[in-house]
Each structure stands twice: as structure tokens, then as C-alpha cells.
Amino acid sequence: MAVAFRPPKQVLPLQALQSLVYPGVGGLGSTCSRCPLGAKRYLLTDNIVKLKDFQHKKVAVACNLPGTKETYLRNLEEKLTQSKLILKEELRTLLHLCECWDDVELAKNVIYRYHAENRNITLGEYKFGPLFMRLCYELHLEETAVELIKDQHLRGFFSDSTSFNILMDMLFIKGKYKTHSWLLTGALEVLIEMKNQDVKFNKDTYLLAFAICYKLNSPESFTICTTLREEALIKGEILSRRASCFAVALALNQNQLAKAISIFSQIMRPESIICTNLNIMIHIQSNMLKTLIDILKDAAEGNLSRFVKKHVFSEEVPSLLKPW
């Protein structure tokens, strides 16, 4: 299912949403919400992407390899030519030895052969999908990753949500820059492919999906976001607060106020900074002046105990209030 891309229209300023993508985590990069290019992204956490662990493993594999890397790769090429059986450990080692495009091209051929030989062996089988995605993440091979995950000849090789989530995270991070905005459409197509392959969505999938839809900010992406959310609720899935905030913001940007209010009302513990700002923007669009004034009055008086959490507003809130 192809998704038509439309240039985003003028959106409601929601700088506070940067805290969803760049939350402050000490020691792991800039935490300044005004500096997205220097900030660390956390749609997927490091314990899911596991890029550093993968890189450490690569060093260990290279150090413990009997003989040279060149000899190992040459032997695998000969096995392909002679139609010999590819072993699981051989493919795992190969993926840890790849350092350039040529290496990955060999790895692709080995993957196709391995999957053809083992497509019916799934119970308890090692998952190579996340490993290959981490390799593509490291070498910035987004197009290669998309090509393989959508290839019907490899159906079942990427049978886990982690593979799709890592790829969508990769596309989302690069797609947030205007020169690579087409990658966001690619991320949405990967999401649809995941659904078509009946790979189970988890909470990270929904977070990525709603973030991608928010960034695309089109009627189509709003429909996809709404449909996915409704399906998740029917299945009894628990959606994270961050995912729900992206859905609320997208609804506001698409002038779907009733939907934004409905989604916001179902957020558990909406006391975060982003929820506070979204709540104010809902009040502004709803013309609910009295409640809005009460919220702003409490924040302005500043006479609360230091033990009581105070409201913090994004920079856009005062600008939205100026016409009033």
C-alpha cells in the first residue's frame, strides 16, 4: 500500500513536543529542547537499538576470528558459488564483520541463501533481523534495510517487531531534516509493511507510528494514526503517554478538536510538561477562556509550595495568547 506524500501545511507550533523526542537524560547528550540538532533522540531507547553493544560485539568477533577477515569472506563466497549449506554461526559472524558496502552486498546474498534453506525452521530460531538492522543503522544504509524488509522472498526473516522498530526509528531520525523528509514517507510504508506481514505491534511500534504520522501531518497520516489507535484499544493494548501526546498534537494540527479532546481525556496522569501545554492549546482552540485563565493565573501567582509541581509552558503558549 503506497502512501501519497503531501508537503505539510502550516502547523500549530508545538515546540514542547521536542521533549517527547529529546527528553533530558543526563550524560547522554544535550538536553536542551531548543537544540534539536544537538540533542539525543529517544523514540527508541538504547536498550532496544543496542547499537553500542553491537559495535562492541563486532570488535570482539574480529579479534577472535581465526585467520583474516578477507579469508573468511572469500570462503563464504565460495560456499555460495558451490551451493553449500550456510550455517547459522557463519551468518552471525559475517554480519559482525561487515564494515562497508561491499561487505553488506555479500551479507545480503548470504541472507537470501540462508533464508531459502531455513524458511521453515522458526521455532526457537535465532533472530537475525535486529542484527541486520543494527548493521544498517551503523553504516547508514537505510535504503538497503527498506529493500530487504519489504522483499517478499525474505518474508519471515524479519518476523519480529524489533527489526521494524529499529528501521522506523532510523528513518524517523533522518527524516526530521527537511533535506531527507522523504524518509518519513518511507517509514510509514515500513509500518504498513509490518502490518501486512502480521508482525505484532508493541508499545514502541505505536510510539514510532504516531510520531511519524505527526511529522507527516497530512489527512492520510491522521487517518492512519486514528485507525491504529482504535485498533490498539480494541485489542486491549496499553498506549504510552508519549504516543498519545503525538496523537493529540496531530489531531490539533489537523483541526480535529473533538478527537484531540477525546484522546487527551484518556491519558493517564497528564501532569507532564507536554500534557500541560497540549491541554492549554486544547483550551485555546475550544475558546474555554475561564478554565484557561485559571490555569494561567495559578502559574503566574507562583505562590505554591516548593513541594508542589508548577506549570511549565513552551515558548509558543504566550505567542498563541497574544491575540487575546
MITORGU-626683 format. One record per residue (C-alpha): residue number from 1; x, z, y. Coordinates in Angstrom, 1 decimal, padded with zeros to 4 digits. Layout:
+-----+--------+--------+--------+
:  nr :      X :      Z :      Y :
+-----+--------+--------+--------+
: NUM :      X :      Z :      Y :
...
+-----+--------+--------+--------+
//
This chain:
+-----+--------+--------+--------+
:  nr :      X :      Z :      Y :
+-----+--------+--------+--------+
:   1 :  000.0 :  000.0 :  000.0 :
:   2 :  001.7 : -001.1 :  003.2 :
:   3 :  001.1 :  000.8 :  006.4 :
:   4 :  001.0 : -001.1 :  009.6 :
:   5 :  003.1 :  000.4 :  012.3 :
:   6 :  001.9 :  000.7 :  015.9 :
:   7 :  004.0 :  001.9 :  018.8 :
:   8 :  003.0 :  005.5 :  019.6 :
:   9 :  000.7 :  005.9 :  022.6 :
:  10 :  001.3 :  008.4 :  025.3 :
:  11 :  001.1 :  011.8 :  023.5 :
:  12 :  000.2 :  015.2 :  024.6 :
:  13 :  003.6 :  017.0 :  025.4 :
:  14 :  004.3 :  019.5 :  022.7 :
:  15 :  007.9 :  020.4 :  023.1 :
:  16 :  007.2 :  023.7 :  021.3 :
:  17 :  006.8 :  021.6 :  018.1 :
:  18 :  010.6 :  021.3 :  018.1 :
:  19 :  010.6 :  024.8 :  016.8 :
:  20 :  009.0 :  023.5 :  013.6 :
:  21 :  011.8 :  021.1 :  013.0 :
:  22 :  014.6 :  023.0 :  014.6 :
:  23 :  013.9 :  026.7 :  014.0 :
:  24 :  016.6 :  029.1 :  015.1 :
:  25 :  018.7 :  030.1 :  012.2 :
:  26 :  021.9 :  032.0 :  013.1 :
:  27 :  025.2 :  030.4 :  012.1 :
:  28 :  023.8 :  027.1 :  011.0 :
:  29 :  023.8 :  025.0 :  014.2 :
:  30 :  022.3 :  025.0 :  017.7 :
:  31 :  019.1 :  026.9 :  018.0 :
:  32 :  018.2 :  025.5 :  021.5 :
:  33 :  014.7 :  023.9 :  021.4 :
:  34 :  015.7 :  021.8 :  024.4 :
:  35 :  018.6 :  020.1 :  022.5 :
:  36 :  017.1 :  018.3 :  019.5 :
:  37 :  020.2 :  016.1 :  019.0 :
:  38 :  022.4 :  019.1 :  018.6 :
:  39 :  020.0 :  021.3 :  016.7 :
:  40 :  019.9 :  021.8 :  013.0 :
:  41 :  016.8 :  020.3 :  011.3 :
:  42 :  014.9 :  022.4 :  008.8 :
:  43 :  012.0 :  020.5 :  007.5 :
:  44 :  013.7 :  020.9 :  004.1 :
:  45 :  015.9 :  023.9 :  003.7 :
:  46 :  019.5 :  023.7 :  002.4 :
:  47 :  018.5 :  025.3 : -000.8 :
:  48 :  016.4 :  022.2 : -001.6 :
:  49 :  018.6 :  019.4 : -000.2 :
:  50 :  021.6 :  021.2 : -001.7 :
:  51 :  024.0 :  018.7 :  000.0 :
:  52 :  026.9 :  021.2 :  000.3 :
:  53 :  026.5 :  022.2 : -003.4 :
:  54 :  026.5 :  018.5 : -004.4 :
:  55 :  029.7 :  017.9 : -002.4 :
:  56 :  031.5 :  020.9 : -003.9 :
:  57 :  030.5 :  019.7 : -007.3 :
:  58 :  031.9 :  016.3 : -006.5 :
:  59 :  035.3 :  017.8 : -005.7 :
:  60 :  035.2 :  019.8 : -009.0 :
:  61 :  034.3 :  016.8 : -011.1 :
:  62 :  037.1 :  014.7 : -009.5 :
:  63 :  039.7 :  017.4 : -010.1 :
:  64 :  038.7 :  017.9 : -013.8 :
:  65 :  038.4 :  014.2 : -014.6 :
:  66 :  040.7 :  013.2 : -017.5 :
:  67 :  042.6 :  010.2 : -016.2 :
:  68 :  041.9 :  008.4 : -012.9 :
:  69 :  038.6 :  007.5 : -011.3 :
:  70 :  039.4 :  003.8 : -011.5 :
:  71 :  039.9 :  004.0 : -015.2 :
:  72 :  036.6 :  005.9 : -015.7 :
:  73 :  034.7 :  003.3 : -013.6 :
:  74 :  036.3 :  000.4 : -015.5 :
:  75 :  035.3 :  001.9 : -018.8 :
:  76 :  031.7 :  002.2 : -017.7 :
:  77 :  031.7 : -001.4 : -016.5 :
:  78 :  033.0 : -002.4 : -020.0 :
:  79 :  030.2 : -000.4 : -021.7 :
:  80 :  027.6 : -002.3 : -019.5 :
:  81 :  029.2 : -005.6 : -020.5 :
:  82 :  029.3 : -004.8 : -024.1 :
:  83 :  025.7 : -003.3 : -024.1 :
:  84 :  027.0 :  000.1 : -025.4 :
:  85 :  024.9 :  003.2 : -025.1 :
:  86 :  025.3 :  005.1 : -021.8 :
:  87 :  025.5 :  008.9 : -022.3 :
:  88 :  023.8 :  011.4 : -020.0 :
:  89 :  027.1 :  013.1 : -019.1 :
:  90 :  028.6 :  009.8 : -018.2 :
:  91 :  025.9 :  009.0 : -015.7 :
:  92 :  026.1 :  012.5 : -014.3 :
:  93 :  029.9 :  012.3 : -013.8 :
:  94 :  029.6 :  008.8 : -012.3 :
:  95 :  027.1 :  010.0 : -009.6 :
:  96 :  029.6 :  012.7 : -008.7 :
:  97 :  032.5 :  010.2 : -008.4 :
:  98 :  030.7 :  007.7 : -006.0 :
:  99 :  032.4 :  007.5 : -002.7 :
: 100 :  031.5 :  004.1 : -001.3 :
: 101 :  029.0 :  001.2 : -001.5 :
: 102 :  030.8 : -000.5 : -004.5 :
: 103 :  030.7 :  002.7 : -006.5 :
: 104 :  027.0 :  003.1 : -005.8 :
: 105 :  026.4 : -000.5 : -006.9 :
: 106 :  027.9 :  000.3 : -010.3 :
: 107 :  025.9 :  003.5 : -010.4 :
: 108 :  022.7 :  001.5 : -009.8 :
: 109 :  023.5 : -000.8 : -012.8 :
: 110 :  024.2 :  002.2 : -015.0 :
: 111 :  021.0 :  003.9 : -013.9 :
: 112 :  018.9 :  000.8 : -014.9 :
: 113 :  020.6 :  000.7 : -018.3 :
: 114 :  020.3 :  004.4 : -018.9 :
: 115 :  016.6 :  004.5 : -017.9 :
: 116 :  015.9 :  001.5 : -020.1 :
: 117 :  017.4 :  003.3 : -023.1 :
: 118 :  015.8 :  006.7 : -022.3 :
: 119 :  012.5 :  006.0 : -020.6 :
: 120 :  010.5 :  007.5 : -023.4 :
: 121 :  012.6 :  010.7 : -023.6 :
: 122 :  011.2 :  013.0 : -020.9 :
: 123 :  010.7 :  016.5 : -022.4 :
: 124 :  013.4 :  018.8 : -021.2 :
: 125 :  015.5 :  015.8 : -020.0 :
: 126 :  017.9 :  016.2 : -017.1 :
: 127 :  016.5 :  015.0 : -013.7 :
: 128 :  018.9 :  012.5 : -012.2 :
: 129 :  016.6 :  011.7 : -009.3 :
: 130 :  017.6 :  014.5 : -006.9 :
: 131 :  021.2 :  013.9 : -007.7 :
: 132 :  021.0 :  010.2 : -006.7 :
: 133 :  019.1 :  011.1 : -003.6 :
: 134 :  021.8 :  013.6 : -002.5 :
: 135 :  024.3 :  010.9 : -003.1 :
: 136 :  022.4 :  008.5 : -000.8 :
: 137 :  021.9 :  011.3 :  001.7 :
: 138 :  025.7 :  011.9 :  001.8 :
: 139 :  026.6 :  008.2 :  002.1 :
: 140 :  023.7 :  007.3 :  004.5 :
: 141 :  022.2 :  004.8 :  002.0 :
: 142 :  018.5 :  005.2 :  003.0 :
: 143 :  017.6 :  001.6 :  002.1 :
: 144 :  019.2 :  001.9 : -001.3 :
: 145 :  017.3 :  005.1 : -002.0 :
: 146 :  014.0 :  003.5 : -001.0 :
: 147 :  014.7 :  000.4 : -003.0 :
: 148 :  015.2 :  002.3 : -006.3 :
: 149 :  012.4 :  004.8 : -005.9 :
: 150 :  009.9 :  002.0 : -005.3 :
: 151 :  011.3 : -000.2 : -008.2 :
: 152 :  008.7 : -000.3 : -011.0 :
: 153 :  011.4 : -000.9 : -013.5 :
: 154 :  012.6 :  002.7 : -012.8 :
: 155 :  009.1 :  004.2 : -013.0 :
: 156 :  009.6 :  007.7 : -014.4 :
: 157 :  013.2 :  008.1 : -013.4 :
: 158 :  012.2 :  009.7 : -010.1 :
: 159 :  009.4 :  011.8 : -011.7 :
: 160 :  009.9 :  015.0 : -009.6 :
: 161 :  008.8 :  015.9 : -006.1 :
: 162 :  012.3 :  016.9 : -005.1 :
: 163 :  013.6 :  013.3 : -005.2 :
: 164 :  010.7 :  012.1 : -003.0 :
: 165 :  011.0 :  015.0 : -000.6 :
: 166 :  014.7 :  014.6 : -000.1 :
: 167 :  014.2 :  010.9 :  000.6 :
: 168 :  011.4 :  011.5 :  003.1 :
: 169 :  013.5 :  014.2 :  004.8 :
: 170 :  016.4 :  011.7 :  005.1 :
: 171 :  014.1 :  009.0 :  006.6 :
: 172 :  012.4 :  011.5 :  008.9 :
: 173 :  015.6 :  012.8 :  010.4 :
: 174 :  017.0 :  009.4 :  011.2 :
: 175 :  013.5 :  008.1 :  012.2 :
: 176 :  013.2 :  010.6 :  015.0 :
: 177 :  015.6 :  008.5 :  017.0 :
: 178 :  014.0 :  005.5 :  018.8 :
: 179 :  016.5 :  003.0 :  017.5 :
: 180 :  015.5 :  003.9 :  013.9 :
: 181 :  011.8 :  004.6 :  014.4 :
: 182 :  011.0 :  002.0 :  011.7 :
: 183 :  012.3 :  004.6 :  009.2 :
: 184 :  009.3 :  006.7 :  009.8 :
: 185 :  007.1 :  004.0 :  008.5 :
: 186 :  009.4 :  003.8 :  005.5 :
: 187 :  008.9 :  007.5 :  005.0 :
: 188 :  005.2 :  007.1 :  005.0 :
: 189 :  005.4 :  004.3 :  002.4 :
: 190 :  007.6 :  006.5 :  000.2 :
: 191 :  004.9 :  009.2 :  000.5 :
: 192 :  002.3 :  006.7 : -000.6 :
: 193 :  004.5 :  005.6 : -003.5 :
: 194 :  004.8 :  009.2 : -004.6 :
: 195 :  001.1 :  009.4 : -004.7 :
: 196 :  000.8 :  006.1 : -006.6 :
: 197 :  003.3 :  007.3 : -009.2 :
: 198 :  001.2 :  010.5 : -009.7 :
: 199 :  004.1 :  012.8 : -008.8 :
: 200 :  002.7 :  016.2 : -007.9 :
: 201 :  002.9 :  017.2 : -004.2 :
: 202 :  004.2 :  020.7 : -003.3 :
: 203 :  004.2 :  022.6 : -000.1 :
: 204 :  007.4 :  020.8 :  001.1 :
: 205 :  005.7 :  017.5 :  000.5 :
: 206 :  002.8 :  018.4 :  002.7 :
: 207 :  005.1 :  019.6 :  005.4 :
: 208 :  007.0 :  016.4 :  005.4 :
: 209 :  003.9 :  014.3 :  005.2 :
: 210 :  002.2 :  015.9 :  008.2 :
: 211 :  005.4 :  015.9 :  010.2 :
: 212 :  005.8 :  012.1 :  009.5 :
: 213 :  002.2 :  011.5 :  010.5 :
: 214 :  002.6 :  013.5 :  013.7 :
: 215 :  005.7 :  011.5 :  014.7 :
: 216 :  004.0 :  008.2 :  014.0 :
: 217 :  000.9 :  009.3 :  016.0 :
: 218 : -001.4 :  006.5 :  015.1 :
: 219 : -005.0 :  006.3 :  013.9 :
: 220 : -003.7 :  005.3 :  010.5 :
: 221 : -001.3 :  008.2 :  010.2 :
: 222 : -004.1 :  010.6 :  011.4 :
: 223 : -006.4 :  009.3 :  008.7 :
: 224 : -003.7 :  009.8 :  006.0 :
: 225 : -002.9 :  013.3 :  007.3 :
: 226 : -006.5 :  014.3 :  007.2 :
: 227 : -007.1 :  012.8 :  003.8 :
: 228 : -004.1 :  014.5 :  002.3 :
: 229 : -005.1 :  017.8 :  003.8 :
: 230 : -008.6 :  017.6 :  002.5 :
: 231 : -007.4 :  016.7 : -001.0 :
: 232 : -004.9 :  019.6 : -001.0 :
: 233 : -007.6 :  022.1 :  000.0 :
: 234 : -009.9 :  020.7 : -002.8 :
: 235 : -007.1 :  021.3 : -005.3 :
: 236 : -006.6 :  024.8 : -004.0 :
: 237 : -003.1 :  024.1 : -002.6 :
: 238 : -001.7 :  026.5 : -000.1 :
: 239 : -000.5 :  024.7 :  003.0 :
: 240 :  002.2 :  026.3 :  005.1 :
: 241 :  001.6 :  027.3 :  008.7 :
: 242 :  004.2 :  024.8 :  009.9 :
: 243 :  002.4 :  021.9 :  008.1 :
: 244 : -000.9 :  023.0 :  009.6 :
: 245 :  000.6 :  023.1 :  013.0 :
: 246 :  001.7 :  019.5 :  012.7 :
: 247 : -001.8 :  018.5 :  011.6 :
: 248 : -003.3 :  020.3 :  014.7 :
: 249 : -000.9 :  018.7 :  017.1 :
: 250 : -001.6 :  015.2 :  015.6 :
: 251 : -005.3 :  015.8 :  016.0 :
: 252 : -004.9 :  016.8 :  019.6 :
: 253 : -002.7 :  013.7 :  020.3 :
: 254 : -005.4 :  011.5 :  018.7 :
: 255 : -008.1 :  013.2 :  020.8 :
: 256 : -009.8 :  014.7 :  017.7 :
: 257 : -010.5 :  018.0 :  019.3 :
: 258 : -013.1 :  019.2 :  016.8 :
: 259 : -010.7 :  018.5 :  013.9 :
: 260 : -007.9 :  020.3 :  015.7 :
: 261 : -010.1 :  023.4 :  016.2 :
: 262 : -011.2 :  023.3 :  012.6 :
: 263 : -007.6 :  023.1 :  011.3 :
: 264 : -006.3 :  025.8 :  013.7 :
: 265 : -009.1 :  028.2 :  012.7 :
: 266 : -007.9 :  028.1 :  009.1 :
: 267 : -004.2 :  029.0 :  009.9 :
: 268 : -003.4 :  032.4 :  008.5 :
: 269 : -001.5 :  034.7 :  011.0 :
: 270 : -001.5 :  032.4 :  014.0 :
: 271 :  000.8 :  034.6 :  016.1 :
: 272 :  003.8 :  032.4 :  016.2 :
: 273 :  005.1 :  030.7 :  019.4 :
: 274 :  003.9 :  027.3 :  018.3 :
: 275 :  000.5 :  028.6 :  017.3 :
: 276 :  000.1 :  030.3 :  020.7 :
: 277 :  000.9 :  027.1 :  022.5 :
: 278 : -001.3 :  025.0 :  020.4 :
: 279 : -004.1 :  027.5 :  021.0 :
: 280 : -003.7 :  027.1 :  024.7 :
: 281 : -003.7 :  023.4 :  024.5 :
: 282 : -006.9 :  023.5 :  022.5 :
: 283 : -008.4 :  025.7 :  025.2 :
: 284 : -007.3 :  023.3 :  027.9 :
: 285 : -008.9 :  020.3 :  026.1 :
: 286 : -012.0 :  022.3 :  025.4 :
: 287 : -012.4 :  023.4 :  029.0 :
: 288 : -012.7 :  027.0 :  027.8 :
: 289 : -011.5 :  028.5 :  031.1 :
: 290 : -012.4 :  032.1 :  030.7 :
: 291 : -010.6 :  032.7 :  027.4 :
: 292 : -007.6 :  030.7 :  028.7 :
: 293 : -007.4 :  032.7 :  031.8 :
: 294 : -007.5 :  035.9 :  029.8 :
: 295 : -004.6 :  034.7 :  027.6 :
: 296 : -002.5 :  033.7 :  030.6 :
: 297 : -003.4 :  036.9 :  032.5 :
: 298 : -002.2 :  039.1 :  029.7 :
: 299 :  001.1 :  037.1 :  029.6 :
: 300 :  001.6 :  037.3 :  033.4 :
: 301 :  000.9 :  041.0 :  033.8 :
: 302 :  003.8 :  041.9 :  031.4 :
: 303 :  002.7 :  045.5 :  031.2 :
: 304 :  002.7 :  045.6 :  027.4 :
: 305 :  004.8 :  048.0 :  025.4 :
: 306 :  008.2 :  046.6 :  024.4 :
: 307 :  007.0 :  047.0 :  020.8 :
: 308 :  004.1 :  044.6 :  021.3 :
: 309 :  004.9 :  040.9 :  020.8 :
: 310 :  004.4 :  039.0 :  024.1 :
: 311 :  003.3 :  035.4 :  024.6 :
: 312 :  006.0 :  032.8 :  025.0 :
: 313 :  004.9 :  029.4 :  026.4 :
: 314 :  006.5 :  026.0 :  026.1 :
: 315 :  007.6 :  024.3 :  029.3 :
: 316 :  004.7 :  021.9 :  029.1 :
: 317 :  002.0 :  024.5 :  029.4 :
: 318 :  002.4 :  025.2 :  033.1 :
: 319 :  002.5 :  021.4 :  033.8 :
: 320 : -000.8 :  021.0 :  031.9 :
: 321 : -002.3 :  023.7 :  034.0 :
: 322 : -001.2 :  022.3 :  037.4 :
: 323 : -004.3 :  020.1 :  037.9 :
: 324 : -006.4 :  023.3 :  037.7 :
+-----+--------+--------+--------+
//
